[in-house]
Amino acid sequence: MNNLKLKLLLGFLAVFFTVATQAQMFNRTPTPNDNLQSTKVRENGDVQFQIYAPEAEKVTLGGDIVPWGTELKSEKAENGVWTITVPDVKAGTYRYRFIVDGVNVYDPKAPEAYKTSALVDVLPNGEKEFFAVRKDVPHGAVSAIQYYSETTGTMRNMQVWTPPGYNAKNNKLPVFYLIHGGGDSELAWPGVGRAGIIMDNLLAEGKCREMIVVMPDGGMDVNLFVKDFVNDIILYIEANYNVYTDADHRALAGLSMGGLEVMESFMAHPDLFAYINVMSSGWFTNNKEMYETGDKRLKVIAPTLAKTVKLLKFTQGGPEDIAYTNGKEMLKVFDKNGIDYEFSEMPGGHSWPVWRNDLKNFVPVLFQ
């Protein structure tokens, strides 16, 4: 996925939050990159590779898709698209990369490319930062899990953190489901979100209970995600991990678009979760239907929430958070329906420094 499309995805929620942002995101000049298909397998066995690099002077291809010692011909079209063809490729799976003016460039149009980002640690206080890796702290495991989704009819991904020694002890644990925001993937929370490291540190300090943290891929339609979440993800976790299966031992949190998925999940299934944190999210103020539907639904489920939910928490990154107005307006509907909740905010806007702190503050109260 190219940088422009990545920016569009990262701005997904902002597009809905304000009309001005919506105009900004879509009023742009199209490029040949928009609909470019970077790889094509021909019927004769040839494989064609394309990349949009209008300013490049030389583009070649690397990786084991390229026969050893072979110099492939590359052609640049007037629209800035380079084409390289590898002839007569045998059946198999191959690695490849573009080499643009001598620099290795991994295909920005590949389906999984948006999940790949380099990370840099900025730790002014060193290991004292709550999200820093500490040498004297036992570390849990973050596992990449694939499961078959009956909802979508496809294989899907999630990341699962288990506490240190889980495989040896295999004791029954509660489950915390943690969802990323728009434009991200299941790699966001364990990566830039530092969720596993935060959990390691909190557990070592005796500030939280042992639990399993499930970080699913929420990058789909919100209603479709809710079906996949309830019918596939939760069932997979409860069938494959030694976990409790009641509401008192389930927690749910998500940020931005993931916050909308959190709300849709507990509003559709108000008896499934005892602990809920909606981070930097809220119903869109210009969506009258969302408010009317939400109001009717809250009226119906209010008694169930009062009985099941031990903590419903809404957090924001201060007035500079792009979801701030949406969240505050939405909470008026919760007030109208007599639903108890906690609200807190901190400076920082719609950003990971805020959400990492939200996680640090939410986890210690779970399953107590």
C-alpha positions as a printed Julia matrix, in Angstrom:
368×3 Matrix{Float64}:
   0.0     0.0     0.0
   1.45    3.38   -0.99
   2.04    6.24    1.41
  -0.88    8.27    0.1
  -3.35    5.46    0.67
  -1.86    4.81    4.09
  -2.48    8.44    5.01
  -6.04    8.12    3.77
  -6.59    5.06    5.94
  -5.03    6.7     8.98
  -7.37    9.62    8.4
 -10.4     7.34    8.18
 -12.03    8.51   11.36
 -11.12   12.13   10.81
 -12.95   11.94    7.51
 -16.15   11.22    9.39
 -15.52   13.51   12.3
 -15.47   16.76   10.29
 -16.72   17.85    6.9
 -13.6    19.95    6.46
 -11.37   16.93    6.91
 -13.52   14.96    4.51
 -13.03   17.55    1.82
  -9.33   17.71    2.49
  -8.84   13.96    2.2
 -10.64   13.5    -1.09
  -9.99   16.72   -3.02
  -6.68   15.69   -4.54
  -5.18   14.97   -7.92
  -5.39   11.27   -8.86
  -2.17    9.48   -9.82
  -1.5     6.24  -11.75
  -0.62    4.73   -8.39
  -4.23    4.77   -7.19
  -5.32    1.71   -9.14
  -1.95    0.15   -9.81
  -1.7    -3.63   -9.41
   1.91   -4.27   -8.49
   2.05   -8.0    -9.32
   0.36   -9.96  -12.09
   0.85  -13.66  -12.8
   0.37  -14.36  -16.5
  -1.08  -17.59  -17.88
   2.25  -18.4   -19.57
   4.05  -18.34  -16.2
   5.55  -14.87  -16.54
   5.18  -12.57  -13.52
   4.9    -8.83  -14.07
   5.93   -6.31  -11.4
   5.03   -2.63  -11.42
   5.84    0.33   -9.17
   5.0     4.03   -9.48
   8.27    5.95   -9.19
   8.06    8.97  -11.52
  11.26   10.61  -10.24
  13.41    7.48  -10.29
  16.26    7.07  -12.77
  16.68    3.31  -12.39
  14.41    0.57  -11.04
  15.35   -3.1   -10.81
  14.01   -6.14   -8.98
  15.63   -8.21   -6.24
  14.77  -11.33   -4.24
  14.62  -15.04   -4.98
  11.98  -14.46   -7.68
  14.93  -13.26   -9.81
  16.94  -16.14  -11.34
  20.57  -16.1   -10.19
  22.8   -14.02  -12.4
  19.9   -12.69  -14.48
  19.69   -9.04  -15.53
  16.02   -8.16  -15.96
  14.89   -5.42  -18.29
  12.86   -2.58  -16.79
  10.69   -0.12  -18.68
   9.41    3.25  -17.54
   6.13    4.54  -18.99
   5.38    8.22  -19.47
   3.02    8.12  -16.48
   5.88    7.17  -14.12
   5.05    3.47  -13.8
   7.99    1.06  -14.09
   7.41   -2.5   -15.35
   9.68   -5.51  -14.87
   8.79   -9.01  -16.06
  10.27  -12.26  -14.76
   9.76  -14.99  -17.36
   8.65  -18.57  -16.86
   8.38  -18.68  -13.07
   7.84  -22.15  -11.62
   5.04  -22.79   -9.11
   5.95  -21.67   -5.61
   6.15  -18.74   -3.21
   8.84  -16.12   -3.74
  10.27  -13.06   -2.04
  10.81   -9.88   -4.02
  11.7    -6.23   -3.58
  12.07   -3.25   -5.85
  15.45   -1.52   -5.99
  14.82    2.16   -6.73
  17.97    4.14   -7.52
  19.95    1.66   -5.45
  17.6     1.65   -2.45
  15.63   -1.46   -1.41
  11.91   -0.64   -1.51
   9.37   -3.18   -0.33
   6.24   -3.19   -2.46
   4.02   -0.36   -1.15
   1.04   -1.9    -2.96
   1.33   -5.35   -1.4
  -1.82   -6.33    0.56
   0.05   -6.51    3.87
   2.36   -3.53    3.26
   0.36   -1.17    5.47
   1.18   -3.38    8.46
   4.9    -2.8     8.11
   6.38    0.25    9.8
   9.77    0.92   11.31
   9.75    1.77   15.0
  12.05    4.06   16.95
  12.09    4.15   20.76
  12.23    7.58   22.4
  12.88    6.89   26.08
  14.08   10.03   27.88
  13.82    8.24   31.23
  15.23    4.98   29.96
  13.85    1.86   31.6
  11.79    3.99   33.99
   9.25    4.62   31.23
   6.22    2.4    31.81
   6.41    1.15   28.2
  10.16    0.49   28.17
  11.68   -2.99   28.0
  13.23   -3.73   31.4
  16.05   -6.2    31.79
  14.95   -7.4    35.23
  11.31   -8.07   34.22
  10.03  -11.48   33.05
   8.47  -11.14   29.62
   5.35  -12.78   28.28
   4.89  -14.03   24.74
   3.1   -12.31   21.88
   1.88  -14.94   19.42
   0.7   -14.41   15.86
  -2.52  -16.39   15.46
  -4.42  -17.28   12.3
  -8.01  -18.42   12.55
 -10.72  -19.25   10.04
 -13.57  -16.76   10.19
 -16.94  -18.26    9.38
 -18.25  -14.69    9.24
 -15.98  -13.59    6.4
 -15.13  -16.99    4.91
 -11.43  -16.14    5.11
  -8.36  -16.73    7.25
  -7.82  -13.77    9.58
  -5.11  -12.68   11.99
  -4.78  -11.64   15.61
  -2.03  -11.24   18.18
  -2.29  -12.82   21.64
  -0.19  -11.87   24.66
   0.17  -14.49   27.37
   1.92  -13.81   30.69
   5.36  -15.2    31.56
   5.22  -18.93   32.26
   1.73  -19.37   30.83
   2.62  -22.45   28.79
   4.15  -24.17   31.8
   1.38  -23.29   34.25
  -1.56  -23.21   31.82
  -3.79  -21.9    34.59
  -7.24  -20.58   33.76
  -7.17  -16.84   33.1
  -9.53  -13.97   32.24
  -9.39  -12.39   28.78
  -8.9    -8.77   27.74
  -9.78   -7.94   24.12
  -7.93   -4.86   22.82
  -8.74   -3.26   19.44
  -6.68   -0.86   17.32
  -7.88    2.17   15.35
  -8.65    2.91   11.71
  -5.86    2.33    9.19
  -3.95    0.06   11.55
  -3.9    -3.7    12.03
  -3.56   -6.34   14.71
   0.14   -5.39   14.86
  -0.56   -1.89   16.16
  -1.12   -2.57   19.86
   1.8    -5.0    20.32
   4.01   -2.74   18.16
   3.66    1.0    18.54
   1.15    0.5    21.36
   3.73   -1.47   23.4
   0.88   -3.52   24.89
   2.93   -6.61   25.68
   5.7    -4.6    27.32
   3.21   -2.56   29.34
   1.56   -5.78   30.5
   4.96   -7.27   31.43
   5.85   -4.24   33.55
   2.48   -3.93   35.27
   2.46   -7.62   36.13
   6.04   -7.52   37.46
   5.12   -4.54   39.66
   2.13   -6.41   41.06
  -0.25   -3.82   39.63
  -2.5    -6.21   37.69
  -3.77   -9.77   37.58
  -2.53  -12.34   35.12
  -4.7   -12.37   32.0
  -4.61  -13.05   28.29
  -4.68  -10.02   25.97
  -6.21  -10.63   22.53
  -5.49   -8.03   19.84
  -7.61   -8.78   16.76
  -7.59   -7.24   13.29
 -10.44   -4.72   13.35
  -9.84   -3.4     9.84
 -13.29   -4.06    8.4
 -16.85   -2.76    8.48
 -17.83   -2.18   12.1
 -20.95   -4.37   12.02
 -19.09   -7.16   10.24
 -16.34   -6.97   12.84
 -18.85   -7.4    15.67
 -20.1   -10.62   14.06
 -16.57  -11.9    13.53
 -15.6   -10.9    17.05
 -18.48  -12.62   18.81
 -18.95  -15.63   16.54
 -15.34  -16.38   15.61
 -12.68  -14.64   17.71
 -14.16  -15.22   21.16
 -15.06  -18.81   20.28
 -11.52  -19.45   19.0
  -9.91  -18.05   22.14
 -12.19  -20.01   24.45
 -11.59  -23.23   22.49
  -7.8   -22.88   22.29
  -6.78  -21.2    25.55
  -7.51  -22.11   29.16
  -9.71  -19.1    29.93
 -12.88  -18.25   31.81
 -15.97  -17.93   29.63
 -18.2   -15.62   31.66
 -18.72  -11.85   31.5
 -16.97  -11.23   34.83
 -13.76  -12.49   33.24
 -14.0   -10.61   29.93
 -12.78   -7.05   29.29
 -12.96   -4.99   26.11
 -11.22   -1.8    24.98
 -10.49   -0.05   21.7
  -9.35    3.28   20.33
 -10.85    5.55   17.67
 -12.51    3.3    15.05
 -11.83    0.45   17.45
 -13.79    2.43   20.02
 -16.78    2.36   17.7
 -16.31   -1.4    17.38
 -16.2    -1.66   21.16
 -19.49    0.26   21.46
 -21.22   -1.75   18.77
 -20.01   -4.96   20.44
 -21.25   -4.26   23.97
 -24.45   -2.61   22.76
 -25.27   -5.64   20.62
 -24.21   -8.03   23.41
 -24.61   -6.18   26.73
 -24.21   -9.36   28.76
 -20.76  -10.37   27.49
 -18.31   -7.92   29.12
 -17.82   -6.67   32.66
 -15.07   -4.13   31.91
 -15.18   -1.71   28.96
 -12.96    1.21   27.89
 -13.83    3.36   24.87
 -10.76    5.41   23.95
 -10.91    8.57   21.8
 -14.18    7.72   20.1
 -17.84    8.61   19.85
 -20.82    8.78   17.55
 -20.42   11.24   14.69
 -22.21   14.46   15.59
 -23.54   14.89   12.05
 -25.1    11.41   11.99
 -28.63   11.79   13.33
 -29.48    8.15   12.67
 -26.53    6.99   14.78
 -27.82    8.98   17.75
 -31.44    7.91   17.33
 -30.53    4.24   16.97
 -28.09    4.44   19.86
 -30.65    6.13   22.1
 -33.24    3.42   21.43
 -30.74    0.64   21.98
 -29.38    2.08   25.23
 -32.9     2.36   26.59
 -33.39   -1.38   26.0
 -30.03   -2.58   27.33
 -29.63   -0.2    30.29
 -30.88   -2.77   32.86
 -28.53   -5.46   31.49
 -25.55   -3.12   31.54
 -26.32   -2.13   35.12
 -26.3    -5.8    36.1
 -23.33   -7.0    34.03
 -20.85   -4.14   33.64
 -18.58   -3.37   36.58
 -16.74   -0.55   34.81
 -17.68    1.42   31.7
 -15.0     3.99   30.99
 -14.62    6.68   28.33
 -11.26    8.37   27.81
 -10.12   11.22   25.56
  -6.93   13.02   24.64
  -8.29   16.4    25.71
 -10.15   18.99   23.6
  -7.48   18.63   20.89
  -8.55   15.02   20.33
 -10.43   14.88   17.01
 -12.98   12.57   18.66
 -13.51   14.84   21.68
 -16.73   16.57   20.57
 -18.2    13.33   19.28
 -17.48   11.58   22.54
 -18.85   14.32   24.76
 -22.06   14.62   22.74
 -22.55   10.86   22.76
 -22.22   10.71   26.55
 -25.27   12.96   26.83
 -27.28   10.04   25.42
 -25.76    7.71   28.02
 -26.73   10.25   30.7
 -30.26   10.44   29.34
 -30.61    6.67   29.72
 -29.18    6.58   33.22
 -26.11    4.54   32.35
 -23.22    4.81   34.81
 -19.74    5.43   33.44
 -16.41    7.03   34.24
 -14.82    9.72   32.09
 -11.25   10.94   32.05
  -9.05   12.94   29.71
  -5.43   13.89   29.38
  -3.56   16.22   27.01
  -2.14   14.68   23.89
  -4.92   14.56   21.32
  -5.64   11.58   19.1
  -2.3     9.87   19.68
  -0.48    6.82   20.95
   0.99    8.58   24.02
  -2.61    9.01   25.2
  -3.71    5.47   24.37
  -0.66    3.85   25.99
  -1.53    5.75   29.17
  -5.17    4.67   28.83
  -4.0     1.06   28.7
  -1.68    1.5    31.69
  -4.55    2.98   33.73
  -7.24    0.52   32.66
  -5.45   -2.8    33.13
  -4.91   -2.53   36.93
  -8.66   -2.36   37.63
  -9.53   -5.43   35.57
 -10.85   -8.59   37.18
 -10.31   -7.38   40.76
